[in-house]
């Protein structure tokens, strides 16, 4: 039982240490420039629209094929 209470007693110190280490690590991060952020955002948006268009077309084509097969067998 003393182990459990010892772990609980250390919890505030562990949380404090965690946030101190987090703050230190965040200072070491190399953040992208605003120009890089805009460029990569543009690439992501273009990819999203390209994949969206691709899946839209494939879904419509497969849907029409399935509908024709269904119509063929239900007549």
PyMOL commands that place a pseudoatom at each C-alpha (Angstrom):
pseudoatom trace, name=CA, resn=UNK, resi=1, chain=A, elem=C, hetatm=0, pos=[0.000, 0.000, 0.000]
pseudoatom trace, name=CA, resn=UNK, resi=2, chain=A, elem=C, hetatm=0, pos=[2.904, 2.351, 0.641]
pseudoatom trace, name=CA, resn=UNK, resi=3, chain=A, elem=C, hetatm=0, pos=[4.020, 1.987, -3.002]
pseudoatom trace, name=CA, resn=UNK, resi=4, chain=A, elem=C, hetatm=0, pos=[0.685, 3.229, -4.260]
pseudoatom trace, name=CA, resn=UNK, resi=5, chain=A, elem=C, hetatm=0, pos=[0.664, 6.236, -1.967]
pseudoatom trace, name=CA, resn=UNK, resi=6, chain=A, elem=C, hetatm=0, pos=[4.305, 6.973, -2.835]
pseudoatom trace, name=CA, resn=UNK, resi=7, chain=A, elem=C, hetatm=0, pos=[3.438, 7.037, -6.541]
pseudoatom trace, name=CA, resn=UNK, resi=8, chain=A, elem=C, hetatm=0, pos=[0.559, 9.391, -5.914]
pseudoatom trace, name=CA, resn=UNK, resi=9, chain=A, elem=C, hetatm=0, pos=[2.752, 11.663, -3.816]
pseudoatom trace, name=CA, resn=UNK, resi=10, chain=A, elem=C, hetatm=0, pos=[5.293, 11.935, -6.670]
pseudoatom trace, name=CA, resn=UNK, resi=11, chain=A, elem=C, hetatm=0, pos=[2.645, 12.807, -9.248]
pseudoatom trace, name=CA, resn=UNK, resi=12, chain=A, elem=C, hetatm=0, pos=[2.761, 16.626, -8.896]
pseudoatom trace, name=CA, resn=UNK, resi=13, chain=A, elem=C, hetatm=0, pos=[6.555, 16.582, -9.196]
pseudoatom trace, name=CA, resn=UNK, resi=14, chain=A, elem=C, hetatm=0, pos=[6.404, 14.307, -12.241]
pseudoatom trace, name=CA, resn=UNK, resi=15, chain=A, elem=C, hetatm=0, pos=[3.873, 16.578, -13.943]
pseudoatom trace, name=CA, resn=UNK, resi=16, chain=A, elem=C, hetatm=0, pos=[6.020, 19.644, -13.208]
pseudoatom trace, name=CA, resn=UNK, resi=17, chain=A, elem=C, hetatm=0, pos=[9.124, 17.880, -14.570]
pseudoatom trace, name=CA, resn=UNK, resi=18, chain=A, elem=C, hetatm=0, pos=[7.205, 16.824, -17.679]
pseudoatom trace, name=CA, resn=UNK, resi=19, chain=A, elem=C, hetatm=0, pos=[6.170, 20.387, -18.500]
pseudoatom trace, name=CA, resn=UNK, resi=20, chain=A, elem=C, hetatm=0, pos=[9.663, 21.734, -17.832]
pseudoatom trace, name=CA, resn=UNK, resi=21, chain=A, elem=C, hetatm=0, pos=[11.133, 19.159, -20.233]
pseudoatom trace, name=CA, resn=UNK, resi=22, chain=A, elem=C, hetatm=0, pos=[8.392, 19.924, -22.742]
pseudoatom trace, name=CA, resn=UNK, resi=23, chain=A, elem=C, hetatm=0, pos=[9.197, 23.634, -22.631]
pseudoatom trace, name=CA, resn=UNK, resi=24, chain=A, elem=C, hetatm=0, pos=[12.901, 22.889, -23.121]
pseudoatom trace, name=CA, resn=UNK, resi=25, chain=A, elem=C, hetatm=0, pos=[12.240, 20.596, -26.101]
pseudoatom trace, name=CA, resn=UNK, resi=26, chain=A, elem=C, hetatm=0, pos=[9.899, 23.120, -27.730]
pseudoatom trace, name=CA, resn=UNK, resi=27, chain=A, elem=C, hetatm=0, pos=[12.735, 25.666, -27.704]
pseudoatom trace, name=CA, resn=UNK, resi=28, chain=A, elem=C, hetatm=0, pos=[14.898, 23.190, -29.637]
pseudoatom trace, name=CA, resn=UNK, resi=29, chain=A, elem=C, hetatm=0, pos=[12.337, 22.723, -32.424]
pseudoatom trace, name=CA, resn=UNK, resi=30, chain=A, elem=C, hetatm=0, pos=[13.161, 24.319, -35.763]
pseudoatom trace, name=CA, resn=UNK, resi=31, chain=A, elem=C, hetatm=0, pos=[9.880, 25.820, -36.888]
pseudoatom trace, name=CA, resn=UNK, resi=32, chain=A, elem=C, hetatm=0, pos=[9.150, 26.329, -40.612]
pseudoatom trace, name=CA, resn=UNK, resi=33, chain=A, elem=C, hetatm=0, pos=[9.054, 29.809, -42.065]
pseudoatom trace, name=CA, resn=UNK, resi=34, chain=A, elem=C, hetatm=0, pos=[5.762, 31.381, -43.110]
pseudoatom trace, name=CA, resn=UNK, resi=35, chain=A, elem=C, hetatm=0, pos=[6.774, 30.878, -46.755]
pseudoatom trace, name=CA, resn=UNK, resi=36, chain=A, elem=C, hetatm=0, pos=[7.316, 27.144, -46.160]
pseudoatom trace, name=CA, resn=UNK, resi=37, chain=A, elem=C, hetatm=0, pos=[3.976, 26.861, -44.358]
pseudoatom trace, name=CA, resn=UNK, resi=38, chain=A, elem=C, hetatm=0, pos=[2.130, 28.479, -47.268]
pseudoatom trace, name=CA, resn=UNK, resi=39, chain=A, elem=C, hetatm=0, pos=[3.907, 26.301, -49.832]
pseudoatom trace, name=CA, resn=UNK, resi=40, chain=A, elem=C, hetatm=0, pos=[3.236, 23.026, -48.037]
pseudoatom trace, name=CA, resn=UNK, resi=41, chain=A, elem=C, hetatm=0, pos=[-0.362, 24.063, -47.372]
pseudoatom trace, name=CA, resn=UNK, resi=42, chain=A, elem=C, hetatm=0, pos=[-0.795, 24.625, -51.102]
pseudoatom trace, name=CA, resn=UNK, resi=43, chain=A, elem=C, hetatm=0, pos=[0.629, 21.184, -51.858]
pseudoatom trace, name=CA, resn=UNK, resi=44, chain=A, elem=C, hetatm=0, pos=[-1.684, 19.554, -49.316]
pseudoatom trace, name=CA, resn=UNK, resi=45, chain=A, elem=C, hetatm=0, pos=[-4.762, 21.341, -50.681]
pseudoatom trace, name=CA, resn=UNK, resi=46, chain=A, elem=C, hetatm=0, pos=[-3.867, 20.406, -54.259]
pseudoatom trace, name=CA, resn=UNK, resi=47, chain=A, elem=C, hetatm=0, pos=[-3.382, 16.764, -53.240]
pseudoatom trace, name=CA, resn=UNK, resi=48, chain=A, elem=C, hetatm=0, pos=[-6.705, 16.716, -51.375]
pseudoatom trace, name=CA, resn=UNK, resi=49, chain=A, elem=C, hetatm=0, pos=[-8.576, 18.053, -54.412]
pseudoatom trace, name=CA, resn=UNK, resi=50, chain=A, elem=C, hetatm=0, pos=[-6.741, 15.709, -56.797]
pseudoatom trace, name=CA, resn=UNK, resi=51, chain=A, elem=C, hetatm=0, pos=[-7.510, 12.638, -54.696]
pseudoatom trace, name=CA, resn=UNK, resi=52, chain=A, elem=C, hetatm=0, pos=[-11.073, 13.834, -54.178]
pseudoatom trace, name=CA, resn=UNK, resi=53, chain=A, elem=C, hetatm=0, pos=[-11.604, 14.158, -57.936]
pseudoatom trace, name=CA, resn=UNK, resi=54, chain=A, elem=C, hetatm=0, pos=[-10.006, 10.759, -58.543]
pseudoatom trace, name=CA, resn=UNK, resi=55, chain=A, elem=C, hetatm=0, pos=[-12.199, 8.993, -55.993]
pseudoatom trace, name=CA, resn=UNK, resi=56, chain=A, elem=C, hetatm=0, pos=[-15.283, 10.830, -57.281]
pseudoatom trace, name=CA, resn=UNK, resi=57, chain=A, elem=C, hetatm=0, pos=[-14.628, 9.580, -60.817]
pseudoatom trace, name=CA, resn=UNK, resi=58, chain=A, elem=C, hetatm=0, pos=[-13.785, 6.024, -59.751]
pseudoatom trace, name=CA, resn=UNK, resi=59, chain=A, elem=C, hetatm=0, pos=[-16.862, 5.877, -57.508]
pseudoatom trace, name=CA, resn=UNK, resi=60, chain=A, elem=C, hetatm=0, pos=[-19.130, 7.054, -60.322]
pseudoatom trace, name=CA, resn=UNK, resi=61, chain=A, elem=C, hetatm=0, pos=[-17.652, 4.613, -62.834]
pseudoatom trace, name=CA, resn=UNK, resi=62, chain=A, elem=C, hetatm=0, pos=[-17.903, 1.648, -60.463]
pseudoatom trace, name=CA, resn=UNK, resi=63, chain=A, elem=C, hetatm=0, pos=[-21.414, 2.725, -59.470]
pseudoatom trace, name=CA, resn=UNK, resi=64, chain=A, elem=C, hetatm=0, pos=[-22.548, 2.784, -63.108]
pseudoatom trace, name=CA, resn=UNK, resi=65, chain=A, elem=C, hetatm=0, pos=[-20.998, -0.634, -63.781]
pseudoatom trace, name=CA, resn=UNK, resi=66, chain=A, elem=C, hetatm=0, pos=[-22.673, -2.137, -60.719]
pseudoatom trace, name=CA, resn=UNK, resi=67, chain=A, elem=C, hetatm=0, pos=[-25.995, -0.532, -61.677]
pseudoatom trace, name=CA, resn=UNK, resi=68, chain=A, elem=C, hetatm=0, pos=[-25.800, -2.006, -65.197]
pseudoatom trace, name=CA, resn=UNK, resi=69, chain=A, elem=C, hetatm=0, pos=[-25.003, -5.464, -63.805]
pseudoatom trace, name=CA, resn=UNK, resi=70, chain=A, elem=C, hetatm=0, pos=[-27.888, -5.146, -61.345]
pseudoatom trace, name=CA, resn=UNK, resi=71, chain=A, elem=C, hetatm=0, pos=[-30.280, -3.984, -64.076]
pseudoatom trace, name=CA, resn=UNK, resi=72, chain=A, elem=C, hetatm=0, pos=[-29.169, -6.853, -66.336]
pseudoatom trace, name=CA, resn=UNK, resi=73, chain=A, elem=C, hetatm=0, pos=[-29.912, -9.518, -63.728]
pseudoatom trace, name=CA, resn=UNK, resi=74, chain=A, elem=C, hetatm=0, pos=[-33.171, -8.009, -62.441]
pseudoatom trace, name=CA, resn=UNK, resi=75, chain=A, elem=C, hetatm=0, pos=[-34.916, -7.765, -65.824]
for i in range(1, 75): cmd.bond("trace and resi %d" % i, "trace and resi %d" % (i + 1))
show_as sticks, trace
zoom trace
